[in-house]
Amino acid sequence: MDKDNQLYRVLALMSLTLLICFGMYCLPDTLFGYKIKKVDLLSDFKVKSEKLSLDSLRSRLERADTLQVDSVALRDSIRRTTGIDSAALALRDSLYEAIYAVKGADSLGTHIEDYSLGHIGLKRFFTALRNRKELGRPVRVAFLGDSFIEGDIMVADVRSGLQKEFGGRGVGFVPVTSVAAQFRPTVEGTAEGWTTWSVLTDKEHGYTLPGMMFEATEENASIHLKATDRYPELRSASSLKLIYERNANTEVTLASDAFADTLRETLPMTLSIKQREWRGTFNEVDFSFANARDFRVLGVVMEDTAGITVDNFSLRGNSGMILDRLDTVRCRDLSEIRPYDLIVLQYGLNVVSDSVMEYGWYASRMVKAVNHLRSCFPDTDILMLGVSDRGRQEEGQFETMPAVLALLYAQRSVARKAGIPFWNTFGAMGGENSMVRFVEKNWASKDYTHLSFRGGKEIAGAFLKALLSEKDFYDEAEKMVD
């Protein structure tokens, strides 16, 4: 009887232990903000599928891209739109492969991967740079992205580097207000009396590049901007522009260090995108508006009349797919007053997820978005940046999230299918676990996702080096083709 009781107790204890282990296995991934390590009694018998998946992703990134394109149709299209014949395109292709000794993919981010036929994906931009003195306006670059470039992180150093190389002054486009206004170091700004509309949450209005618009909610509204001296090129600008979309009878009052007296005028009535420009030497400006109800503004521009301008159109939470909702008419209106030579797409952080390892759906959506953007700005080159590294905690250690490699592969396929240039941000950072190193150097925040301004400077330097190297290729190719 005693033996039966002891056996019963052992069985009960084993059952209780198994029940506890099963309960611990069923715990969520996180609890009260802390990551939970699950108990798995069969873990030693299971194939490490995640490691295999990571190895597979590495291999896929290293393989040559086998995507098939209708090269004949594309070459005919290029010949019709640019006047470049097939022989010239083939010559440029051969030169590109001879210089880089590669066929596309670059694991280090040392050069731009140009997936356009004939490698002419940045031809308009580099042509504008080469002819900038005769252009009659600044060469313009627009960065479209998410919180990775928010507050001018990375973009500020790209802007400064390009302006040192090609001339130009000023911070470029500044929205009326934004969530980054308080920590953006390149311009100080405050605004009162405005309602913000965003393409991310609003489906009633049409949008163009900024992805935001601001509507006066009072009879009086105001905007104050002051350039900083964070970079020497920002201290002053020779052109001040107010870009607005809808106006009935608004009166603007402008006070600035550029003028001895305060200026007052009534803005022309409009239902389309217009701009009012003032010339001078601007460092600090105050706008106030009367009769402003329903007055709709996109933002203010502080730039030079020559050189190069780099605008930052970051939207926190943007995946990039929403670009297919841009309003073609409004984009064409913006191009009339503010033509862009290059649009840089920086997206990915709001897409990559630890639980998703296939991003074909995202690639399909982004190809459509890029093609729509091209139809909105047909005279503008488009360059895509790959997703940056992002860390996750595993057994107490931070490492690259495997899904980053999966998304990087999908983004590169987007560039190839759309026939646009691509730059490997992940590779330029140092590849796997580079975000861990960035955090250790205080180049990134401890969310292992976002850069600090110092980290942004590092990435900007790598990007500029790759971009200027690509320009050297174009300059050499032009000599040979001509």
N, C-alpha and C positions, 0 to 999 in steps of 0.2 A: 504493500500500500504506500509505503514511504517512497519506493522507487517510482511508482505511478505519479505521485504528487510532484516529485522532482522533475520528471519528464514533462509533466504538464507546465510546470513553471518555466522550464527551458524553452518549450515551444511558445509559451505566452510571451517570453522575453524576446525571442527571435521575431515573432509576429509584430510586437511593438516596435522593435528596431527597424524592421522593414517598412512599417507604416510611417515612422518618423523620416526615414530616408526618402520614401516616396513623396512625403509632404515637402521635404526640403528640395527635392527635384522639381516639384511643381511651383516653387516660389517664382515670382516675377524676376525679370532681369535686373530691375532696380527697386529699392525699397527706401522710402524717406530720403531720396536723392543719392543713395549709396548703391554701388553696383554689387550684386549678389553673385557669389560663386556657387553654382549648382552642384549638388551631390549626384553623381552618376555611377552606380555600382558596376555598370558594364563598360565604363569609359575605356578600360584597357583592352577591350575586345573590339572596339569600334575603329573603323578606318577614319583617319583624321581628314574628313572631307573638306574642312575649311583650308587646311594647308595645301591639299591637292588643288583646291580651287584657286588659291593664291599662285601656286606654281603654274597652273594653266593660264591664269591672267598674265603672268610675266611672259610666258611663251607666246601668247597671242599678240602682245605688244611688240615683241621682237620679230615676229614673222612679217614678211613682205605683204603689203596689202594687195589682195587679189580682186578687189572690187572692179567690175567691168563697167566701162562707160562707152557711150557711142562717140568715139573720138572724131569720126568723120563729120557727124552732125555738129559737134561742138566747134570743130575747126571752121566749118562753113559759117556758123553763127558769129564767131570771132572775126572772121574776115569781113563779114557784112557790117559789123558794128564798129570795128576799129581800123579796118583797112590793112591789117597785118595778114600776109598770105601764108599758106601752109609751109612753104620753104623756110620763111623767117621763124615760124613757130617751132619747126623741127630743129633749126639751128640753135634756138634759145634752149630747147630741151636738152640738146647734146652738151651745150656749154654748162648748163646747170649741173648735170650729172658729172661732168669732168671736174668742175670746181669743188663740189661737195663730196664727190665719190660715194653718193648715196642715192637711193631711190625712195625718197619721201621721209619715212619716220626717223626722228632724231630723239634719242633717249636722254640727251643732256641739255636740250634747250639752247644749243649753241648757234643755231640758225633758224630762219623762218622756213617752214615746210610749205612750199607753194604748190598747191594741188590744181592750179589752173593750167590749162594747156598752153604750152609755150612759156610758162612761168611769167605771166603778165598780170598776176593778181594785184600787184601794187604799182602798176605802171602809171596810173593817173596820179597817185600820190607822189611818187618820185619825180614825175614830170613837173608837177606843181612846185615841188621843192627846187628843181633845177631852174625853173622859169619864174621864181618867186619875185624877182625884182621887176618883172614886166607884168605881173599878175594883176596889180591894181587893188589888191586886198591881201590879208594874211592867209597863208595856207592854214586850213582848219582840220583838226582831228577831234573826234568825239569818242569818249570812252563810255560804253554802256555796260553797267554791271550791277553787282549787289553790294552787300556790306563789306566785302573784301576790299573795295576801293573807296568805301564811305569816308567822308571827311578829307578826301584828297590823298589818302594813303596810296602809295605807289604812283598815282597819277601826278602828284605834285613834283616828284623827282623826274618823271618822264617829261613833264612840261618844262622844267628848269633845264634839263639836259638838251632838249630840242631847241629851246630858245637861246641857249649858249651857242649852239652849233649853227643855227639858221636865223637868229635874230627874233625880235618880237618881245612884247611885254604884256603884263597883265594876267589875271587869274582866269579870264574867259567868262563863261556863263556861270551865273550864280542864281539859284532859285530864290523866290521871295523868302521862303523859310524852309527848314528841313530838320529832321531829327539829329543831323550831324552839325547843325549850325553852331552849337556851343563848344564843340571841340575841333572844328576845322581850323587849322593853323594858318591857312593861306589867305583867309579873309574873315573879318569880323562882321556879323550882321544881325540885325534885329528887325522885326516887322510887327505891326499892329493893325487889326481890323480886317483880317483875311480868313477865308475858308479854304482849306486845301482839298483838292480833288486829285485822286490817284488812279492810274490805269489798273492798279492791282485790285482795287475794290469797287470801282465805278464802271458800270457798263452803259451809262446813259450818254456820256460825252465821247467825242472823238479826240484822239491824242496823237502827238508827234513825239520826237526824241526825248524831251525831258521826262515824259511819262507822268507829269504833274501839271496842274494849272491852279491858279489862285484867284479867287473871286472876292472882291471887296464886299464886306458884310455891313458896312456903315457908310454914311455919307462922306466920312473922312477916313482915310487909310494911309499908312506910311511905311517906308522902307529906309533903313539906314545901313550903309556899307562902308567899311574902312579896310583898305589894303594893308597887309602886314609886311614886315621886312624879313620874313622867314627865308625868302629867296630874293636876291637882289633884283630879279626881273619883275617882281611884284610891286615894288614900291610906288610905281606910278604907271598910268596908261594914258594913251593919247586919244582914245575913243571910248565914249560911254554910250551905251545903247539900252533902251527900254523896249522889251519885246512884249507886245500885248495882242490879244485876240479879239476881244469884243469891247466896243466903246460906243456910248451914245453922246455924252456931253461932258466928259471928265476934264477937269482942269488940274494940270500938274504944276507943282511948285518945286523947283530944284535949287538947293543950296549946296555949294561945293567950294573946295579950296581952289578950284580952277577959275572961278569967276569972282569978280569983286562984288557984284550985286546978285541978289536972288532972282532967278528967272521964273516967270509965270507964263503959261500958255494953255490954250485949250487943244486937246489932242483931236485929230481928225476922227470922224465917225467911221467905224468899220465893223464888219462881221467876219473878217478873215485875219490871218496873222500879219501884223505890221510891226515896224520898229521906228522909234524916234532916236536919232543920233545927235550927240553933242561932241564937239572937238575941244580939246584943251589938254591940260596935264592934271589927271585925276588921281587922288589918293583917298579922299573921303567924300561921300555924297549922302545927301538927305533928300528923299522924295516924299512929298505929301500930296494927297489927292483930294480934291473937292468934287461934289456931285458924282461920287464914285460908285454909287450903288449899281450892282451888276457889271461893273468894270472887271474884265478878266485879263490877268497878266500871266506870262510864262516865266519871266525872270529879267535880270539885269546882266549886261555884259560889260566887262572892263578889259579892253584889249588894245593892241597897237593897230596901226593902219597897214603894217607890213610885217614881215617875219612869219612867225607861226603861232597859232593859238591852239590850246588843248582844253576842251570842255569836259567836265566830269558830270555825267548823267547817271549817278548811282541811285538805285532804289532798293532799300533793305527788303529782303524776302523775295526778290525777283529771281525766277528760274530761267528767264530768257524766252520761254515758250510763248509768253504773252506778247512778244513782238509781232505776232501775226495779227494782233488787233490794232496796230497803228493805222491811223486814218490816212489813206493815200493823198487825199486832197490837201490836208493840213501839212503833210510832209513836203509836198511839192511847194506849198506856200512858204514853208520855212526855208527850203532850198533857194527860193528866189531872193530872199533877203540875207540868208546865211548859208551859202553853199559849203558842203563838207567834202574834203578830198579823201578822208579815211575815217571809217568807223571801226572801232576796236570793240569786240564782244568779249566780256569777262563774266562767265557764269559757271555754275556748277555746285557751289556750296549748299544751295537750297534744294538740290536734287539728290546728291549722294546720301545713301542711307545704309547703315550696317546690315539691314535685313534684305537689301536688294542687290543682286549680283548681275542682273541683265538689264541693259538700258537701251535696247533696240527701240522701244516705244518712245523714249526721249529723243533718240537720234531722228526718228521719223518726224516728230513734231518740230525739232529744231531745223531740219532741212526746209520744211515749209516756212518756218519763221524767217530763216535767212533769205529764202527766195522772195518772200513778201517784202522784207527790208530792202532787197535789191530793187524791187519794183517801185518802192517808195522813193529811193534815192539812186536812180539809174546811173548817175554820173559819179558815184562814190565807190571807192574800193572798200572791201570788208575783210577784216582780219580777225580770226577767232583765237582766243587764248584757252589753253587747256586748264582743267581744274587744278588747283594747288593741292599740296599734301594736306591731309587731315588726320589727326591722331585719335586713337581710342585706347582705353585702358583694358588690358588683358592680363589677369593674374598679377595685378599690382604694377605692371609696367605699361608705358605708353608705346604704341607702335602704329604704323600706317594702317588705316582702315582699308581692308582689301577692296571694298567697293570703289575706292578712288581709282584703282587701276581699271576696273570695269567701265567706269564713266569716262575715263581718259580715252579708252579705246573707242567708245561710242562717239565722243566729240571729234576725234580724228576722222572717223568715218563720215561725220557730218561735213567736215571741211572738204573731204575728198568728193563726196556726192554733190556738194554744192559748188565745187570747183573754186574754193577760196583758200588763201594762205592760213597757216596754223602755227601757233607757237606753244611749245611744251613748257608751261609754267612749272609743273611737277618736276620735270627733269632739271630745269634751271635751278630749282631750290636744292637739288641734290638727290632727288628720287626718294626711295623708301626711307622712312623715319627721319626725313629732313625737317619735318615740323617739330620733332622732339629736339633736334639740335637748335632750331630757331628759338624755341621756348627757353632752352638752357642759356642762350646768349641774350635773352630778353628782346629778341627780334619778333616775337609773337606772344599773344596773350595765353594764359594758362587754360583756355578752353581748347587749345591745340587745334584751332580752326582759323583764327583771324590774326593778321599781321599787326605788329606795332609800326610806327612810322619808320623806325630804324630798319625793320624787316622789309617794309615797302621800298625803302631806298635800295636795299640789296637786290630785290627783284627788278626794280626799275633799271638798275645798272646792267643787269644781264639782258633785259629786254632791249635796251638801247643799243647794246653791243651787237645783238643779233639783227636788229633793224638796220643799223648803219652798215653792217656787213652785207645785208641784202641789197642795200642801195649801191654798194660798190659793184656787186654783181650786175645790177641793172645798168649802171653807167658803162661797164665793160661790154655788156650785151648790146647796148645801143650803138656803140662804136663798131662792133663786128657786123651787126645787122645792116647798119647804114652803109 
